[in-house]
């Protein structure tokens, strides 16, 4: 029995670091792009005309893949611009995201419907403490003056 308990404890101790090691990565693969290389990049037509700027990326929570780029189009100096979403697989990226091209004209992008973002789901607030749950919220009982 003692041998089984020691074996179980040893398994738990040695498997903990292995799980952590599997979750942590040390190097970026050549085919991987960093999001900050993409966000802020100017999106251009194949002819080199500016469509807009990539503001954000949408991720699929199931498999972690990038599904779309959010692009700011139209406006002047950021005023009056709208955000549209373009499918990630339709973008042609070169030089680690320094140049990104989409087979769409600026006019088509400006005519596209504005993207409708959903609200972020937030965790519920913590429950309110019970009255007089030992938090010092009630005054101490009154005592009679000393005589």
C-alpha positions as CSV (number, residue, x, y, z in Angstrom):
1,X,0.0,0.0,0.0
2,X,2.8,2.4,0.9
3,X,4.6,1.6,-2.4
4,X,1.4,2.5,-4.4
5,X,1.0,5.8,-2.5
6,X,4.6,6.7,-3.2
7,X,4.3,5.8,-6.9
8,X,1.1,7.9,-7.2
9,X,2.9,10.9,-5.5
10,X,5.9,10.5,-7.8
11,X,3.7,10.4,-10.8
12,X,1.9,13.5,-9.8
13,X,5.1,15.4,-9.1
14,X,6.7,14.4,-12.4
15,X,3.7,14.9,-14.6
16,X,3.1,18.4,-13.4
17,X,6.2,19.9,-15.0
18,X,5.6,17.9,-18.2
19,X,2.1,19.4,-18.6
20,X,3.5,22.9,-18.0
21,X,6.3,22.2,-20.5
22,X,3.7,21.1,-23.1
23,X,1.8,24.4,-22.7
24,X,4.8,26.7,-23.0
25,X,6.5,27.3,-26.3
26,X,10.0,28.7,-26.8
27,X,10.2,29.6,-30.5
28,X,8.1,31.0,-33.3
29,X,7.6,28.8,-36.3
30,X,8.5,30.3,-39.8
31,X,4.8,30.1,-40.9
32,X,3.5,31.9,-37.8
33,X,2.8,35.7,-37.8
34,X,2.5,37.9,-34.8
35,X,-0.7,39.8,-34.4
36,X,1.2,43.1,-33.8
37,X,2.9,42.7,-37.3
38,X,-0.6,42.6,-38.9
39,X,-2.6,45.2,-36.8
40,X,-1.8,48.7,-38.1
41,X,-0.7,47.5,-41.5
42,X,-2.1,49.3,-44.6
43,X,-4.4,47.0,-46.7
44,X,-3.9,47.7,-50.4
45,X,-5.5,46.7,-53.7
46,X,-3.5,44.6,-56.2
47,X,-2.8,47.9,-58.0
48,X,-1.3,49.4,-54.8
49,X,-4.2,51.7,-53.9
50,X,-4.9,52.0,-50.2
51,X,-8.1,50.3,-49.0
52,X,-7.7,51.0,-45.3
53,X,-5.8,50.0,-42.1
54,X,-6.1,46.7,-40.3
55,X,-7.4,47.5,-36.8
56,X,-8.0,44.1,-35.3
57,X,-8.3,40.3,-35.9
58,X,-11.1,37.9,-35.2
59,X,-10.2,34.5,-33.7
60,X,-12.2,31.4,-33.7
61,X,-12.4,30.3,-30.1
62,X,-12.9,26.6,-31.1
63,X,-9.7,26.1,-33.1
64,X,-7.8,29.4,-32.5
65,X,-7.6,30.3,-36.2
66,X,-7.8,33.8,-37.5
67,X,-11.2,34.2,-39.3
68,X,-11.2,37.8,-40.3
69,X,-9.3,41.1,-40.3
70,X,-11.2,44.2,-39.2
71,X,-10.3,47.0,-41.5
72,X,-10.9,50.8,-41.1
73,X,-12.1,52.2,-44.4
74,X,-13.2,55.6,-45.6
75,X,-13.1,58.9,-43.7
76,X,-10.3,61.4,-43.5
77,X,-7.5,61.2,-40.9
78,X,-9.6,58.6,-39.0
79,X,-12.7,60.7,-38.9
80,X,-15.8,59.3,-40.5
81,X,-14.2,55.9,-41.0
82,X,-16.1,52.7,-40.6
83,X,-14.9,49.2,-39.8
84,X,-15.5,46.2,-42.1
85,X,-14.5,42.6,-41.8
86,X,-12.7,40.8,-44.5
87,X,-12.1,37.0,-44.6
88,X,-8.6,36.2,-43.5
89,X,-8.1,33.6,-46.3
90,X,-8.8,36.3,-48.9
91,X,-5.8,38.4,-47.8
92,X,-2.4,38.0,-49.5
93,X,0.3,38.7,-47.0
94,X,4.0,39.1,-47.7
95,X,7.1,39.9,-45.8
96,X,5.7,38.8,-42.4
97,X,2.6,41.0,-42.7
98,X,4.4,44.2,-43.8
99,X,2.5,44.1,-47.1
100,X,-1.1,42.9,-47.3
101,X,-3.2,42.9,-50.4
102,X,-6.9,42.2,-50.9
103,X,-8.6,41.7,-54.3
104,X,-11.1,44.5,-53.6
105,X,-11.3,48.1,-54.8
106,X,-11.4,51.0,-52.3
107,X,-14.8,51.9,-53.6
108,X,-16.1,48.3,-53.0
109,X,-14.6,48.4,-49.4
110,X,-16.2,51.8,-48.7
111,X,-19.6,50.5,-50.0
112,X,-19.4,47.3,-47.8
113,X,-21.6,47.2,-44.8
114,X,-20.1,48.2,-41.5
115,X,-19.2,45.2,-39.3
116,X,-21.6,44.6,-36.4
117,X,-19.5,43.7,-33.3
118,X,-21.2,41.7,-30.5
119,X,-20.8,42.6,-26.8
120,X,-18.2,40.7,-24.8
121,X,-19.6,38.2,-22.4
122,X,-18.4,39.1,-18.9
123,X,-18.4,36.9,-15.8
124,X,-21.1,37.6,-13.3
125,X,-20.2,40.0,-10.4
126,X,-19.3,38.3,-7.1
127,X,-22.2,37.9,-4.7
128,X,-22.9,40.6,-2.3
129,X,-21.7,39.8,1.3
130,X,-24.3,38.8,3.8
131,X,-25.2,41.5,6.2
132,X,-23.0,41.2,9.3
133,X,-20.9,38.5,7.8
134,X,-18.1,39.3,10.1
135,X,-16.8,42.2,8.0
136,X,-17.2,44.8,10.7
137,X,-20.2,46.4,9.1
138,X,-22.4,46.4,12.3
139,X,-21.4,48.5,15.3
140,X,-20.4,46.8,18.4
141,X,-23.1,46.4,21.1
142,X,-23.4,49.4,23.5
143,X,-22.0,49.0,26.9
144,X,-23.1,50.6,30.1
145,X,-20.9,53.4,31.4
146,X,-18.5,52.5,34.2
147,X,-19.7,53.6,37.7
